[in-house]
Amino acid sequence: MKRAGFVAILGKPNAGKSTLLNALIGEPLSIVSPKPETTRRSVVGILTRGDAQMVFLDTPGIVHHPKFELHQQMLTVIRQAIADADVLLVLLDATGGMDEADALCAEPIMEDVRASGKPTILVLTKMDAVEEKASVLPIVERMMASGMFSSSVAVSALKRKFLDELLAVLIEHLPESEFLYDPEQLSSQQERFFIAEYIREQVYRHCQQEIPYSVEVVVTDVTERSDGPWYIAAELIVERHSQKKILIGRSGSMIKRIGEDARKRIEAHLGVPVYLDLYVKVREHWRNDPTYLRAFGYHVKPPTQR
């Protein structure tokens, strides 16, 4: 009997969602950064183990007070993942204590989780950073008392501990089904998606303050070559000319550093040498502009026609 289904990974920023996905899949599909708002769209990771196939949807962190239309789109991504999933994983940073648990339960999006009626597993993350393991027991008891969760598992994705226990619980809740994808497939998303993400990851690594949150990456060209490096071109979109200056850096030092590290990441993913061209462009207030957001692939609803 085979089991297969979609699994949404939900939680607040920096709860460890992307780290968990990467640890489960065994490949760095999701970009990871200590800065919040790193994930903006669902990242799809496919894990096939024995007679079970799990299609994970790594979602953006839950935004408590959306400031921009971009944040609203990120919340839409979360709600869509809840609607699409067969099983929900709700991640809670175990180092945050009871306050973090209460804050998570108070998030409006958790009402969507409750209303879905779908099997929901509480996953306590970062257990390697908790000195007194018994201190999480009252947190688990309170969360389980809410009636929202069918079971709970404590893990350390960074140390790859107790992931098998999580998978065993998860598989129990998957519906009976033939596999949805080829067992060798790791994701259903196109290479351009990952190329853009890996470039944006380096912006988060190398830039400070508001720059990472103001940058969107658009891949404009991917030319495969059999006799040389693949040619890849991408635009880094910022909101202000002052941000463009910072992103380029003195004598192009910053954009060169970003490009070099992104190229290595892309080459490791594609398995081929790459020539990467990066351009910085200004699109004022793109995070609040529905037209730009639609052009960048966010699913903003067009204004109602009168």
C-alpha positions in Angstrom: 0.0 0.0 0.0 1.5 3.3 -1.1 0.9 6.6 0.5 1.5 10.1 -1.0 0.4 13.6 -0.4 1.3 17.3 0.0 2.7 18.5 3.3 2.7 22.2 4.2 5.5 23.5 6.5 4.2 26.4 8.5 5.6 28.7 11.2 6.8 32.1 12.2 10.0 33.6 10.7 13.1 31.8 11.7 11.2 28.8 13.1 13.5 26.6 11.0 11.2 25.7 8.1 13.7 25.9 5.4 16.4 24.2 7.5 13.9 21.3 8.1 13.0 21.0 4.4 16.7 20.9 3.4 17.5 18.3 6.1 14.6 16.1 5.1 15.3 16.2 1.4 19.1 16.0 1.8 19.7 18.9 -0.6 19.8 22.7 0.0 16.7 23.5 -2.0 15.4 26.3 0.3 17.7 29.3 0.9 18.5 29.9 4.5 19.3 33.1 6.4 19.1 34.3 10.0 17.2 37.3 8.6 13.4 37.1 8.5 11.3 37.1 5.3 13.9 35.0 3.5 11.3 32.7 1.9 8.7 34.6 -0.2 7.1 31.8 -2.2 6.5 28.1 -1.6 9.5 25.9 -2.2 8.6 22.4 -3.3 10.7 19.5 -2.1 9.9 15.9 -2.9 10.9 13.0 -0.6 10.2 9.4 -1.6 11.0 6.8 1.1 9.9 3.2 0.6 6.2 3.2 -0.1 5.6 6.8 0.8 6.1 10.0 -1.1 5.9 13.4 0.6 5.7 16.6 -1.4 6.7 19.4 1.0 5.7 23.0 0.6 8.1 25.3 2.5 6.1 28.5 3.1 7.0 32.1 4.0 7.2 33.0 7.7 3.9 34.1 9.1 3.8 38.0 8.9 2.1 39.4 12.0 1.7 43.0 10.7 1.8 43.1 6.9 3.4 46.4 5.8 3.5 45.9 2.1 1.4 44.3 -0.6 4.3 41.8 -0.8 3.5 40.7 2.7 -0.1 40.1 1.8 1.0 38.0 -1.1 3.2 36.0 1.3 0.2 35.3 3.5 -1.7 34.3 0.4 1.0 31.8 -0.3 0.6 30.3 3.2 -3.2 30.1 2.9 -2.9 28.4 -0.5 -0.4 25.8 0.9 -2.9 25.1 3.7 -5.6 24.6 1.2 -3.4 22.3 -1.1 -1.9 20.2 1.7 -3.0 16.8 3.0 -1.0 17.2 6.2 0.2 20.4 8.0 3.4 20.7 10.0 3.3 23.7 12.4 6.9 24.5 13.5 7.5 26.1 16.9 11.0 27.4 17.9 11.5 25.5 21.2 14.0 28.1 22.4 11.3 30.8 22.5 9.5 29.2 25.5 5.8 29.6 26.4 5.7 33.2 25.1 6.6 32.0 21.6 4.0 29.3 21.8 1.3 31.7 22.9 2.3 34.2 20.1 2.0 31.5 17.5 -1.4 30.4 18.6 -2.6 34.0 18.5 -1.7 34.4 14.8 -4.8 34.9 12.7 -3.5 32.4 10.2 -3.7 29.6 12.8 -7.5 29.9 12.5 -7.0 28.8 8.9 -5.1 25.8 10.2 -7.8 24.9 12.7 -10.6 25.4 10.2 -8.9 23.2 7.6 -9.6 20.1 9.7 -6.5 18.5 8.3 -4.1 16.3 10.3 -1.7 18.8 11.9 1.5 17.9 13.6 3.3 20.2 16.0 7.0 20.2 15.4 9.3 21.7 18.1 12.5 22.8 16.3 16.0 23.8 17.5 16.0 21.3 20.3 19.8 21.1 20.1 19.8 24.7 21.5 17.5 23.8 24.5 19.6 23.0 27.6 16.8 21.7 29.8 14.8 19.4 27.4 12.1 18.9 30.1 11.3 22.6 29.9 9.4 22.0 26.6 7.0 19.6 28.1 4.6 22.3 29.5 4.7 23.9 26.0 3.7 20.7 24.3 0.9 20.1 26.8 -0.5 23.6 26.3 -0.3 23.3 22.5 -1.8 19.9 22.5 -4.6 21.0 24.8 -5.7 23.5 22.1 -7.2 20.5 20.2 -5.5 21.7 17.0 -2.8 19.1 16.8 -3.0 15.4 16.2 0.5 14.7 17.5 3.8 16.4 18.3 7.5 15.7 17.6 10.6 17.5 18.8 13.5 17.7 16.4 16.9 19.3 15.6 17.0 19.8 11.8 20.5 21.4 12.1 21.8 18.2 13.8 19.5 15.9 11.8 18.1 14.4 15.0 14.7 12.8 15.3 13.9 13.3 11.7 13.0 9.7 11.2 10.6 9.9 14.1 8.9 12.9 12.4 8.7 11.1 9.1 7.2 8.0 10.7 4.4 10.2 12.3 3.9 12.1 9.0 3.6 9.0 6.9 0.9 7.7 9.2 -1.3 10.7 8.2 -0.7 10.6 4.5 -3.6 9.4 2.3 -3.3 6.2 0.4 -2.3 7.1 -3.1 0.0 6.2 -6.0 3.1 8.4 -6.1 2.5 11.9 -7.5 6.0 12.4 -9.0 8.9 10.3 -10.2 10.6 8.8 -7.1 14.0 10.3 -8.3 12.5 13.8 -8.6 13.5 16.3 -5.8 11.3 19.2 -6.9 8.6 20.2 -9.3 9.8 23.8 -9.8 11.8 25.0 -12.7 15.5 25.7 -12.6 14.9 29.5 -13.1 13.1 29.6 -9.7 16.1 28.1 -7.9 18.6 30.3 -9.8 16.8 33.4 -8.7 16.6 32.1 -5.1 20.3 31.3 -4.9 21.2 34.8 -6.1 18.8 36.4 -3.6 20.4 34.2 -0.9 23.7 35.9 -1.5 22.1 39.3 -1.2 20.9 38.2 2.3 24.3 37.0 3.1 26.3 40.0 2.1 24.0 43.0 2.5 22.6 44.6 5.7 19.7 46.8 6.9 16.9 47.1 4.4 18.7 46.0 1.3 17.8 42.2 1.4 14.1 43.0 2.0 14.0 45.4 -0.9 15.6 43.2 -3.5 13.7 40.9 -6.0 15.6 38.8 -8.5 14.3 38.1 -12.0 16.2 35.7 -14.3 16.1 37.1 -17.8 18.2 34.5 -19.7 19.3 30.9 -19.3 21.3 29.7 -22.4 22.5 26.1 -22.2 25.8 25.5 -24.0 27.4 22.2 -24.8 30.8 23.6 -25.6 31.1 26.1 -22.7 29.6 27.6 -19.5 25.9 28.1 -19.5 25.0 31.8 -19.8 22.7 33.2 -17.1 21.5 36.8 -16.8 19.5 38.2 -14.0 18.1 41.5 -12.8 18.3 42.6 -9.1 15.4 44.9 -8.6 15.6 47.5 -5.8 13.3 50.3 -4.8 15.6 53.3 -4.6 18.7 54.6 -6.4 20.6 54.8 -3.0 19.9 51.0 -2.7 21.3 50.4 -6.2 24.5 52.2 -5.2 24.9 50.1 -2.1 24.2 46.9 -3.9 26.7 47.6 -6.7 29.3 48.7 -4.1 32.5 50.7 -4.6 33.9 49.9 -8.1 31.3 47.1 -8.3 32.8 45.2 -5.3 29.5 44.2 -3.7 27.7 42.9 -6.9 30.9 41.1 -7.8 31.0 39.3 -4.5 27.3 38.4 -4.7 27.8 37.2 -8.3 30.8 35.0 -7.4 29.1 33.2 -4.5 25.8 32.9 -6.4 27.6 31.4 -9.4 29.2 28.7 -7.2 25.8 27.9 -5.6 24.2 27.7 -9.0 26.9 25.5 -10.5 26.6 23.1 -7.6 22.9 22.9 -8.2 23.0 22.5 -12.0 26.2 20.5 -12.2 27.6 22.6 -15.0 29.9 25.6 -15.3 28.1 29.0 -15.4 28.8 32.5 -16.6 26.6 34.8 -14.5 25.6 38.3 -15.5 23.9 40.5 -12.9 22.3 43.9 -13.5 20.8 46.2 -10.9 17.6 48.1 -11.7 15.3 50.5 -9.8 11.6 49.9 -9.6 10.2 52.4 -7.1 8.0 50.9 -4.4 7.8 47.6 -6.1 6.8 45.8 -2.9 3.6 47.8 -2.8 2.9 47.9 -6.6 0.5 45.1 -7.8 1.7 45.5 -11.4 5.3 44.9 -10.5 4.4 42.0 -8.2 2.4 40.3 -10.9 5.3 40.8 -13.3 7.6 39.2 -10.7 5.3 36.1 -10.4 3.3 37.0 -7.4 -0.4 36.2 -7.8 -1.9 39.6 -7.2 -5.5 39.9 -8.1 -6.2 42.6 -10.7 -8.4 45.5 -9.7 -12.1 45.0 -10.1 -13.4 46.3 -13.3 -16.3 48.8 -13.0 
